[in-house]
Amino acid sequence: MSGLNKFRNGTVTSNKMEKTVVVQVERLVKHPKYKKYVKQRTRFKAHDENNACKVGDEVRIIETRPLSKDKRWAVVEVTRKVAE
């Protein structure tokens, strides 16, 4: 993996697809007028080759080539598993 790829950390919100998970990434953005930090959420579809991720797991994803119409990320590692 080269240094040009983007990484994100997020939480799995859906694993109902085959080899695909939906990962929600939260970030803090400063409001231009009120100068208050506001949470913004972005949802990415990520490739999960072994169907190892469960809803609630925290994962690290990396940007890849397009794998389908809207899947451009892949799960690199599960940083924290959800308690079963």
Summary of the structure (lengths in Angstrom):
residues: 84
radius of gyration: 14.1
end to end distance: 32.3
largest distance: 45.2
contacts: 203
relative contact order: 0.29
helix: 0%
strand: 58%
